[in-house]
Amino acid sequence: LSSQEARTAYRRILSESARKLNAQGSQLGNCIEKARPYYEARRLAKEAQQETQKAALRYERAVSMHNAAREMVFVAEQGVMADKNRLDPTWQEMLNHATCKVNEAEEERLRSEREHQRVTQLCQQAEAKVQTLQKSLKRVIVKSKPYFELKAQFNQILEEHKAKVTALERSVTQAKTRYSVALRNLEQISEQIHARRLQRLILRRSSPVGAETSPQHSGTEVGGTGGTRLGTECPSTDTLSVLSLQTIASDLQKFDSVEHLLGLSDATSLNNDELEERERRRG
């Protein structure tokens, strides 16, 4: 059940309750309006009784705070008397603080006592008014009883649905808050991932620089003995890489035959002939 559905159900029940109460009121006549002051007095008396209970709790709490503050003063006075030969600032500060608490608690106790007396008097007056109206309006109260009983039933049902709507709206608010927090966390995680990817990309682009310079200083020789150095003759690595890739790509697109290589000697015989020629020249 969503909050929108709960609100719709609440409005539907409210409309049906008003329609049924209107029909009930049409049947009973004007006795409802004559008995209404009695039910209004009962409502006010109930509210006054609740206020009296709250005031009594506040007064009891104030009395407890006052007693606790007085005990604190007693403890502080005992500490000051025990160290009368030397004035301890800690005990003196505690005594001053406890004295202030006693004064505040005393003011709160007197204030809550006066408030309790006031609401108690109002409650007694409301109860007396209810008793007076009950005696004077007894006949119309009995006659209009079905209407107010039906009204009480509908009020209870509406209060229950209203509590459901409030609970669902509170849940929706909490869910939205959790969604916002989760969304912010996801944004932070996404930013961290992008930052790490950017860092890896920078490192990857900068790492081949050292690897490209090493072949230029190696000065490798071709051949087993007395080969020529290619360190100064070979092109740069980047150019060579580009040319090699282009050559390979071009070769892959050509389907040449290798039958014309069958009549030639292998690489070993070519190397042996070259070595014999070199030895003959040295001799």
Disulfide bonds with the S-S distance in Angstrom:
none
